[in-house]
């Protein structure tokens, strides 16, 4: 009679947790042991966490030879943004110098390169935000775009100024050393202008109060940043971020600042020389003559203007520029719609007369490049609704169709005075 114990199969166990094969999904057998699926998953999670935190406090190394030169940065911007030569040059130099500043070695001459924050001024639809988004594609440092309109002074409804750095930390995957060499684009900076040129005796919590709070960020200081937002999680542990090496780029439309510029240019009109000089001013584009004192008259405090030493303006888009924007950039509006229809296996084409008509309407509505998108969307909305359900392989937009669609959409409501 055989021994019943000898007939029983010895159950294998996981060498890590001790569970036998009946308690787990499966066992992976090795030379001297086994591991179960549960321990395998746990080991993967531990390894992933360890690898992600390995260089958590270190920033990636920059190499001066690999830095894109200002001409290279501008050439890249030219692929996506039409015109704006001066703004592209200023932005390219500022970003390049920011890289070089990060690579500055300690020397005995005590020369320390200070960061050159930049402010871009231009009417709506001229490409301020597009410039920032485009340059983000080229950069190897954390880059984020924040909106100044939601910021308020600490203790009031809205977001705290420190939330700007919270966004930068999120982009850098909470790597503080990496975030401390990043670039922040603050959009709609003109919306935090104080309500009058004279200091107010009442609280200006979304204007001058925000400007005062931004001073320490722009200048460079150690700021305690709430990683999950300031008010929803009051008990969270703060993260100290040094803004000394963070480059700030500000942009704003500054609607109505042309009046301030005109007043300044016409201040001295006594004598023949002053009259002759006044005739040389291009009154159709006063934005090109902008100066720091105009920003002060608009409502920015002198302290914040001094921390934005590079001032550049974006030129209003003429008809020729709008026509180029419609078709030439890599990410042009027409190419986007062609791509959308191509995904439905429909070849979309536009008559040249349609493109000219779209540009004419954009000039009429005075909405810049954003007006182009609104007009094309109004023309194409019915086609985008109907064609995916049909079996058409080609579709051409004619001038008659474009005019009919635009009249139907009542686009005249977009027209500005």
Number of C-alpha atoms within 10 A of each C-alpha: 3 6 7 7 8 8 8 8 7 8 9 16 20 22 17 12 11 13 17 16 16 11 11 14 9 15 22 11 14 9 5 6 13 18 21 23 14 16 16 14 11 11 12 12 12 11 12 12 11 12 11 10 12 10 12 15 11 12 16 10 8 14 10 13 7 7 15 17 16 19 14 14 21 21 15 18 27 18 14 18 25 19 21 20 14 14 22 24 17 20 25 23 17 21 25 18 19 23 23 16 17 15 13 12 9 9 8 6 6 7 8 11 12 13 23 20 25 22 25 23 27 22 21 20 19 25 24 25 20 14 18 23 16 16 20 17 11 13 16 12 19 22 24 21 19 19 15 25 18 15 26 23 22 18 11 11 13 15 20 21 22 21 18 22 26 22 22 25 26 16 17 21 14 17 19 20 18 21 28 22 22 25 24 22 25 21 22 20 24 21 21 22 23 24 16 12 13 9 12 11 6 6 10 17 19 24 24 23 18 22 25 15 18 17 16 16 23 22 20 18 15 13 16 15 21 23 20 16 16 20 15 9 11 11 9 13 12 14 16 14 22 19 21 17 21 26 26 23 24 26 24 21 21 21 14 10 20 20 14 17 21 17 12 15 16 12 9 11 13 9 8 9 9 13 13 11 11 15 9 8 14 11 11 9 11 18 23 19 16 20 14 16 15 19 21 18 18 23 22 25 19 13 13 18 20 14 21 20 14 17 18 23 24 23 20 23 22 11 15 10 16 23 20 15 23 22 15 16 17 13 14 17 19 21 15 13 16 15 14 15 20 14 10 15 14 19 16 18 15 15 11 11 14 19 20 16 15 25 27 15 18 24 19 16 19 18 21 23 23 15 23 25 18 15 22 21 17 17 24 16 12 11 12 14 9 9 16 14 9 9 10 12 13 13 14 11 18 15 18 10 13 22 15 11 20 19 12 11 15 10 16 12 8 15 14 9 6
